[in-house]
Amino acid sequence: ATDDLSLGLFGGMFWLTKKTNGNLNATSGGTTYRDDKIGNEIAITADYSLAKNLTLHLQGAWFSADDGFYDTSAASTPGDTASEYLAMLAWEF
């Protein structure tokens, strides 16, 4: 990185505090989750100073769901990945 460019990397792992049989969505019977591990996320960022008080921000993020993201009745399967891409101009005044 330089004075005009800064790079960032973020990673996270997410768990339920315990396997739950709780009624999280207000339907009868409750939900039993397959595991307590929800999934993992990674994000990469870049900020580039275009001019005084004007910055270009770029970001890519990916979340990979694990068994704790799905209940035992889910039609989808673990391993689905969600992604986000962002480009933003920030002007400070």
N, CA, C and O atoms as a GROMACS GRO file, in nm:
protein
  372
    1ALA      N    1   0.084  -0.119   0.000
    1ALA     CA    2   0.000   0.000   0.000
    1ALA      C    3   0.088   0.125   0.000
    1ALA      O    4   0.206   0.120   0.036
    2THR      N    5   0.028   0.236  -0.041
    2THR     CA    6   0.098   0.363  -0.046
    2THR      C    7   0.023   0.465   0.037
    2THR      O    8  -0.074   0.431   0.105
    3ASP      N    9   0.068   0.590   0.033
    3ASP     CA   10  -0.004   0.696   0.104
    3ASP      C   11  -0.145   0.713   0.050
    3ASP      O   12  -0.237   0.750   0.124
    4ASP      N   13  -0.163   0.687  -0.081
    4ASP     CA   14  -0.295   0.704  -0.144
    4ASP      C   15  -0.380   0.578  -0.142
    4ASP      O   16  -0.500   0.585  -0.165
    5LEU      N   17  -0.320   0.463  -0.113
    5LEU     CA   18  -0.390   0.335  -0.119
    5LEU      C   19  -0.378   0.261   0.013
    5LEU      O   20  -0.268   0.248   0.068
    6SER      N   21  -0.490   0.213   0.064
    6SER     CA   22  -0.487   0.125   0.182
    6SER      C   23  -0.568   0.000   0.150
    6SER      O   24  -0.672   0.007   0.086
    7LEU      N   25  -0.519  -0.113   0.196
    7LEU     CA   26  -0.582  -0.243   0.172
    7LEU      C   27  -0.624  -0.304   0.304
    7LEU      O   28  -0.561  -0.282   0.407
    8GLY      N   29  -0.731  -0.380   0.301
    8GLY     CA   30  -0.779  -0.445   0.422
    8GLY      C   31  -0.826  -0.586   0.394
    8GLY      O   32  -0.869  -0.619   0.283
    9LEU      N   33  -0.818  -0.670   0.495
    9LEU     CA   34  -0.863  -0.808   0.487
    9LEU      C   35  -0.932  -0.842   0.618
    9LEU      O   36  -0.879  -0.816   0.726
   10PHE      N   37  -1.052  -0.899   0.608
   10PHE     CA   38  -1.130  -0.936   0.726
   10PHE      C   39  -1.173  -1.081   0.711
   10PHE      O   40  -1.212  -1.124   0.603
   11GLY      N   41  -1.166  -1.154   0.818
   11GLY     CA   42  -1.216  -1.292   0.819
   11GLY      C   43  -1.292  -1.317   0.948
   11GLY      O   44  -1.255  -1.266   1.053
   12GLY      N   45  -1.397  -1.394   0.939
   12GLY     CA   46  -1.474  -1.426   1.058
   12GLY      C   47  -1.535  -1.565   1.050
   12GLY      O   48  -1.565  -1.615   0.942
   13MET      N   49  -1.552  -1.626   1.167
   13MET     CA   50  -1.618  -1.755   1.178
   13MET      C   51  -1.732  -1.738   1.278
   13MET      O   52  -1.713  -1.677   1.384
   14PHE      N   53  -1.850  -1.791   1.246
   14PHE     CA   54  -1.969  -1.767   1.327
   14PHE      C   55  -2.032  -1.897   1.374
   14PHE      O   56  -2.045  -1.993   1.298
   15TRP      N   57  -2.072  -1.899   1.505
   15TRP     CA   58  -2.136  -2.015   1.566
   15TRP      C   59  -2.259  -1.971   1.643
   15TRP      O   60  -2.268  -1.858   1.690
   16LEU      N   61  -2.355  -2.064   1.657
   16LEU     CA   62  -2.463  -2.047   1.754
   16LEU      C   63  -2.402  -2.073   1.891
   16LEU      O   64  -2.304  -2.147   1.902
   17THR      N   65  -2.457  -2.014   1.995
   17THR     CA   66  -2.403  -2.040   2.129
   17THR      C   67  -2.427  -2.184   2.171
   17THR      O   68  -2.354  -2.239   2.254
   18LYS      N   69  -2.530  -2.247   2.114
   18LYS     CA   70  -2.555  -2.389   2.136
   18LYS      C   71  -2.651  -2.437   2.027
   18LYS      O   72  -2.721  -2.357   1.965
   19LYS      N   73  -2.652  -2.568   2.005
   19LYS     CA   74  -2.752  -2.623   1.915
   19LYS      C   75  -2.887  -2.591   1.976
   19LYS      O   76  -2.905  -2.606   2.097
   20THR      N   77  -2.981  -2.548   1.894
   20THR     CA   78  -3.107  -2.502   1.953
   20THR      C   79  -3.225  -2.578   1.897
   20THR      O   80  -3.224  -2.625   1.783
   21ASN      N   81  -3.324  -2.589   1.978
   21ASN     CA   82  -3.451  -2.644   1.938
   21ASN      C   83  -3.557  -2.536   1.955
   21ASN      O   84  -3.676  -2.564   1.961
   22GLY      N   85  -3.511  -2.411   1.963
   22GLY     CA   86  -3.598  -2.297   1.991
   22GLY      C   87  -3.688  -2.261   1.876
   22GLY      O   88  -3.662  -2.297   1.761
   23ASN      N   89  -3.792  -2.188   1.908
   23ASN     CA   90  -3.888  -2.144   1.809
   23ASN      C   91  -3.845  -2.006   1.758
   23ASN      O   92  -3.900  -1.905   1.800
   24LEU      N   93  -3.746  -2.002   1.667
   24LEU     CA   94  -3.687  -1.878   1.623
   24LEU      C   95  -3.773  -1.800   1.524
   24LEU      O   96  -3.757  -1.678   1.513
   25ASN      N   97  -3.861  -1.866   1.453
   25ASN     CA   98  -3.941  -1.795   1.353
   25ASN      C   99  -4.090  -1.796   1.386
   25ASN      O  100  -4.173  -1.781   1.296
   26ALA      N  101  -4.124  -1.814   1.511
   26ALA     CA  102  -4.262  -1.805   1.562
   26ALA      C  103  -4.358  -1.902   1.494
   26ALA      O  104  -4.476  -1.872   1.479
   27THR      N  105  -4.308  -2.018   1.452
   27THR     CA  106  -4.396  -2.122   1.401
   27THR      C  107  -4.402  -2.232   1.505
   27THR      O  108  -4.312  -2.244   1.588
   28SER      N  109  -4.504  -2.311   1.500
   28SER     CA  110  -4.517  -2.416   1.601
   28SER      C  111  -4.411  -2.524   1.580
   28SER      O  112  -4.373  -2.555   1.468
   29GLY      N  113  -4.366  -2.578   1.688
   29GLY     CA  114  -4.273  -2.689   1.682
   29GLY      C  115  -4.127  -2.652   1.694
   29GLY      O  116  -4.046  -2.736   1.732
   30GLY      N  117  -4.092  -2.529   1.662
   30GLY     CA  118  -3.952  -2.487   1.675
   30GLY      C  119  -3.866  -2.538   1.562
   30GLY      O  120  -3.916  -2.596   1.465
   31THR      N  121  -3.739  -2.517   1.575
   31THR     CA  122  -3.644  -2.552   1.470
   31THR      C  123  -3.526  -2.624   1.533
   31THR      O  124  -3.473  -2.582   1.636
   32THR      N  125  -3.484  -2.732   1.471
   32THR     CA  126  -3.363  -2.800   1.514
   32THR      C  127  -3.258  -2.777   1.408
   32THR      O  128  -3.276  -2.815   1.292
   33TYR      N  129  -3.147  -2.714   1.445
   33TYR     CA  130  -3.041  -2.686   1.350
   33TYR      C  131  -2.947  -2.804   1.340
   33TYR      O  132  -2.930  -2.878   1.436
   34ARG      N  133  -2.886  -2.821   1.223
   34ARG     CA  134  -2.801  -2.936   1.197
   34ARG      C  135  -2.672  -2.935   1.279
   34ARG      O  136  -2.617  -3.040   1.310
   35ASP      N  137  -2.623  -2.816   1.313
   35ASP     CA  138  -2.497  -2.802   1.386
   35ASP      C  139  -2.494  -2.663   1.447
   35ASP      O  140  -2.583  -2.582   1.421
   36ASP      N  141  -2.393  -2.634   1.528
   36ASP     CA  142  -2.383  -2.501   1.587
   36ASP      C  143  -2.295  -2.406   1.505
   36ASP      O  144  -2.288  -2.287   1.536
   37LYS      N  145  -2.227  -2.455   1.401
   37LYS     CA  146  -2.141  -2.370   1.318
   37LYS      C  147  -2.224  -2.307   1.206
   37LYS      O  148  -2.279  -2.378   1.122
   38ILE      N  149  -2.233  -2.173   1.206
   38ILE     CA  150  -2.313  -2.101   1.106
   38ILE      C  151  -2.239  -2.087   0.974
   38ILE      O  152  -2.296  -2.112   0.868
   39GLY      N  153  -2.112  -2.046   0.979
   39GLY     CA  154  -2.037  -2.033   0.855
   39GLY      C  155  -1.916  -1.942   0.870
   39GLY      O  156  -1.880  -1.901   0.980
   40ASN      N  157  -1.853  -1.911   0.757
   40ASN     CA  158  -1.731  -1.830   0.754
   40ASN      C  159  -1.749  -1.714   0.655
   40ASN      O  160  -1.822  -1.725   0.557
   41GLU      N  161  -1.682  -1.603   0.685
   41GLU     CA  162  -1.686  -1.488   0.596
   41GLU      C  163  -1.545  -1.434   0.575
   41GLU      O  164  -1.461  -1.437   0.666
   42ILE      N  165  -1.519  -1.386   0.454
   42ILE     CA  166  -1.395  -1.316   0.424
   42ILE      C  167  -1.430  -1.194   0.340
   42ILE      O  168  -1.515  -1.200   0.251
   43ALA      N  169  -1.363  -1.084   0.368
   43ALA     CA  170  -1.385  -0.960   0.293
   43ALA      C  171  -1.251  -0.896   0.263
   43ALA      O  172  -1.159  -0.897   0.346
   44ILE      N  173  -1.239  -0.840   0.142
   44ILE     CA  174  -1.119  -0.770   0.098
   44ILE      C  175  -1.161  -0.628   0.061
   44ILE      O  176  -1.259  -0.609  -0.011
   45THR      N  177  -1.086  -0.528   0.110
   45THR     CA  178  -1.119  -0.389   0.082
   45THR      C  179  -0.997  -0.316   0.027
   45THR      O  180  -0.883  -0.352   0.054
   46ALA      N  181  -1.026  -0.212  -0.052
   46ALA     CA  182  -0.922  -0.122  -0.101
   46ALA      C  183  -0.979   0.019  -0.099
   46ALA      O  184  -1.090   0.043  -0.149
   47ASP      N  185  -0.905   0.112  -0.043
   47ASP     CA  186  -0.943   0.253  -0.042
   47ASP      C  187  -0.832   0.332  -0.112
   47ASP      O  188  -0.715   0.321  -0.077
   48TYR      N  189  -0.873   0.411  -0.212
   48TYR     CA  190  -0.776   0.490  -0.289
   48TYR      C  191  -0.816   0.636  -0.285
   48TYR      O  192  -0.929   0.672  -0.320
   49SER      N  193  -0.724   0.721  -0.244
   49SER     CA  194  -0.749   0.864  -0.236
   49SER      C  195  -0.735   0.925  -0.376
   49SER      O  196  -0.625   0.931  -0.430
   50LEU      N  197  -0.847   0.969  -0.433
   50LEU     CA  198  -0.846   1.028  -0.567
   50LEU      C  199  -0.806   1.175  -0.564
   50LEU      O  200  -0.739   1.224  -0.655
   51ALA      N  201  -0.848   1.245  -0.460
   51ALA     CA  202  -0.818   1.387  -0.442
   51ALA      C  203  -0.839   1.417  -0.294
   51ALA      O  204  -0.882   1.330  -0.218
   52LYS      N  205  -0.808   1.539  -0.254
   52LYS     CA  206  -0.828   1.576  -0.114
   52LYS      C  207  -0.975   1.557  -0.077
   52LYS      O  208  -1.064   1.614  -0.141
   53ASN      N  209  -1.001   1.477   0.025
   53ASN     CA  210  -1.135   1.448   0.077
   53ASN      C  211  -1.222   1.363  -0.016
   53ASN      O  212  -1.343   1.352   0.008
   54LEU      N  213  -1.166   1.304  -0.121
   54LEU     CA  214  -1.242   1.217  -0.212
   54LEU      C  215  -1.173   1.082  -0.221
   54LEU      O  216  -1.058   1.072  -0.264
   55THR      N  217  -1.245   0.976  -0.179
   55THR     CA  218  -1.187   0.841  -0.173
   55THR      C  219  -1.274   0.742  -0.249
   55THR      O  220  -1.397   0.746  -0.239
   56LEU      N  221  -1.210   0.654  -0.324
   56LEU     CA  222  -1.278   0.543  -0.390
   56LEU      C  223  -1.262   0.421  -0.299
   56LEU      O  224  -1.150   0.384  -0.262
   57HIS      N  225  -1.375   0.359  -0.264
   57HIS     CA  226  -1.374   0.239  -0.177
   57HIS      C  227  -1.425   0.121  -0.259
   57HIS      O  228  -1.533   0.128  -0.318
   58LEU      N  229  -1.348   0.014  -0.264
   58LEU     CA  230  -1.386  -0.111  -0.332
   58LEU      C  231  -1.387  -0.223  -0.230
   58LEU      O  232  -1.300  -0.230  -0.143
   59GLN      N  233  -1.487  -0.311  -0.241
   59GLN     CA  234  -1.497  -0.421  -0.145
   59GLN      C  235  -1.556  -0.544  -0.211
   59GLN      O  236  -1.648  -0.535  -0.292
   60GLY      N  237  -1.503  -0.659  -0.175
   60GLY     CA  238  -1.559  -0.788  -0.213
   60GLY      C  239  -1.572  -0.872  -0.086
   60GLY      O  240  -1.478  -0.878  -0.007
   61ALA      N  241  -1.685  -0.936  -0.067
   61ALA     CA  242  -1.707  -1.016   0.054
   61ALA      C  243  -1.777  -1.146   0.017
   61ALA      O  244  -1.863  -1.148  -0.072
   62TRP      N  245  -1.741  -1.254   0.085
   62TRP     CA  246  -1.799  -1.385   0.060
   62TRP      C  247  -1.833  -1.452   0.192
   62TRP      O  248  -1.752  -1.455   0.284
   63PHE      N  249  -1.955  -1.506   0.201
   63PHE     CA  250  -1.999  -1.580   0.319
   63PHE      C  251  -2.033  -1.722   0.275
   63PHE      O  252  -2.115  -1.742   0.185
   64SER      N  253  -1.971  -1.819   0.338
   64SER     CA  254  -1.996  -1.959   0.308
   64SER      C  255  -2.071  -2.022   0.425
   64SER      O  256  -2.016  -2.035   0.535
   65ALA      N  257  -2.196  -2.059   0.401
   65ALA     CA  258  -2.280  -2.114   0.507
   65ALA      C  259  -2.239  -2.256   0.542
   65ALA      O  260  -2.194  -2.333   0.456
   66ASP      N  261  -2.256  -2.290   0.670
   66ASP     CA  262  -2.227  -2.425   0.717
   66ASP      C  263  -2.356  -2.486   0.773
   66ASP      O  264  -2.463  -2.426   0.758
   67ASP      N  265  -2.349  -2.601   0.836
   67ASP     CA  266  -2.467  -2.674   0.882
   67ASP      C  267  -2.556  -2.595   0.978
   67ASP      O  268  -2.678  -2.611   0.975
   68GLY      N  269  -2.500  -2.510   1.062
   68GLY     CA  270  -2.581  -2.435   1.159
   68GLY      C  271  -2.668  -2.329   1.096
   68GLY      O  272  -2.756  -2.273   1.162
   69PHE      N  273  -2.646  -2.299   0.969
   69PHE     CA  274  -2.727  -2.200   0.898
   69PHE      C  275  -2.859  -2.261   0.852
   69PHE      O  276  -2.953  -2.189   0.818
   70TYR      N  277  -2.868  -2.392   0.852
   70TYR     CA  278  -2.984  -2.463   0.799
   70TYR      C  279  -3.051  -2.545   0.909
   70TYR      O  280  -2.984  -2.606   0.992
   71ASP      N  281  -3.183  -2.544   0.908
   71ASP     CA  282  -3.252  -2.632   1.001
   71ASP      C  283  -3.270  -2.768   0.935
   71ASP      O  284  -3.239  -2.785   0.817
   72THR      N  285  -3.320  -2.862   1.009
   72THR     CA  286  -3.330  -2.999   0.957
   72THR      C  287  -3.435  -3.013   0.849
   72THR      O  288  -3.439  -3.116   0.780
   73SER      N  289  -3.521  -2.913   0.831
   73SER     CA  290  -3.623  -2.921   0.726
   73SER      C  291  -3.586  -2.837   0.604
   73SER      O  292  -3.666  -2.826   0.511
   74ALA      N  293  -3.467  -2.777   0.601
   74ALA     CA  294  -3.428  -2.688   0.491
   74ALA      C  295  -3.416  -2.765   0.360
   74ALA      O  296  -3.362  -2.876   0.356
   75ALA      N  297  -3.467  -2.704   0.254
   75ALA     CA  298  -3.459  -2.767   0.122
   75ALA      C  299  -3.321  -2.746   0.059
   75ALA      O  300  -3.276  -2.829  -0.020
   76SER      N  301  -3.254  -2.636   0.094
   76SER     CA  302  -3.122  -2.611   0.038
   76SER      C  303  -3.017  -2.685   0.120
   76SER      O  304  -3.042  -2.729   0.232
   77THR      N  305  -2.900  -2.697   0.062
   77THR     CA  306  -2.796  -2.774   0.128
   77THR      C  307  -2.683  -2.684   0.178
   77THR      O  308  -2.660  -2.578   0.120
   78PRO      N  309  -2.613  -2.722   0.283
   78PRO     CA  310  -2.499  -2.646   0.332
   78PRO      C  311  -2.395  -2.630   0.223
   78PRO      O  312  -2.382  -2.713   0.133
   79GLY      N  313  -2.322  -2.522   0.233
   79GLY     CA  314  -2.218  -2.496   0.135
   79GLY      C  315  -2.255  -2.384   0.038
   79GLY      O  316  -2.172  -2.342  -0.042
   80ASP      N  317  -2.380  -2.335   0.045
   80ASP     CA  318  -2.418  -2.222  -0.039
   80ASP      C  319  -2.331  -2.102  -0.002
   80ASP      O  320  -2.300  -2.082   0.115
   81THR      N  321  -2.291  -2.023  -0.101
   81THR     CA  322  -2.207  -1.908  -0.077
   81THR      C  323  -2.277  -1.782  -0.125
   81THR      O  324  -2.330  -1.777  -0.236
   82ALA      N  325  -2.277  -1.680  -0.039
   82ALA     CA  326  -2.331  -1.549  -0.076
   82ALA      C  327  -2.213  -1.456  -0.097
   82ALA      O  328  -2.113  -1.463  -0.026
   83SER      N  329  -2.225  -1.367  -0.196
   83SER     CA  330  -2.116  -1.273  -0.221
   83SER      C  331  -2.172  -1.132  -0.236
   83SER      O  332  -2.288  -1.111  -0.270
   84GLU      N  333  -2.084  -1.035  -0.207
   84GLU     CA  334  -2.121  -0.894  -0.217
   84GLU      C  335  -2.003  -0.820  -0.279
   84GLU      O  336  -1.888  -0.843  -0.243
   85TYR      N  337  -2.034  -0.731  -0.373
   85TYR     CA  338  -1.932  -0.647  -0.436
   85TYR      C  339  -1.979  -0.503  -0.426
   85TYR      O  340  -2.096  -0.474  -0.454
   86LEU      N  341  -1.889  -0.414  -0.388
   86LEU     CA  342  -1.928  -0.276  -0.360
   86LEU      C  343  -1.822  -0.181  -0.415
   86LEU      O  344  -1.702  -0.202  -0.397
   87ALA      N  345  -1.868  -0.075  -0.482
   87ALA     CA  346  -1.783   0.035  -0.524
   87ALA      C  347  -1.851   0.163  -0.475
   87ALA      O  348  -1.970   0.183  -0.499
   88MET      N  349  -1.775   0.249  -0.408
   88MET     CA  350  -1.835   0.368  -0.348
   88MET      C  351  -1.736   0.484  -0.353
   88MET      O  352  -1.617   0.467  -0.331
   89LEU      N  353  -1.788   0.602  -0.383
   89LEU     CA  354  -1.711   0.724  -0.371
   89LEU      C  355  -1.750   0.794  -0.241
   89LEU      O  356  -1.868   0.816  -0.215
   90ALA      N  357  -1.652   0.827  -0.160
   90ALA     CA  358  -1.678   0.895  -0.033
   90ALA      C  359  -1.616   1.035  -0.038
   90ALA      O  360  -1.496   1.051  -0.062
   91TRP      N  361  -1.699   1.134  -0.016
   91TRP     CA  362  -1.654   1.273  -0.016
   91TRP      C  363  -1.674   1.330   0.123
   91TRP      O  364  -1.786   1.338   0.171
   92GLU      N  365  -1.567   1.368   0.186
   92GLU     CA  366  -1.573   1.424   0.321
   92GLU      C  367  -1.575   1.576   0.311
   92GLU      O  368  -1.494   1.636   0.240
   93PHE      N  369  -1.669   1.638   0.381
   93PHE     CA  370  -1.675   1.784   0.382
   93PHE      C  371  -1.713   1.835   0.518
   93PHE      O  372  -1.723   1.956   0.538
   0.00000   0.00000   0.00000
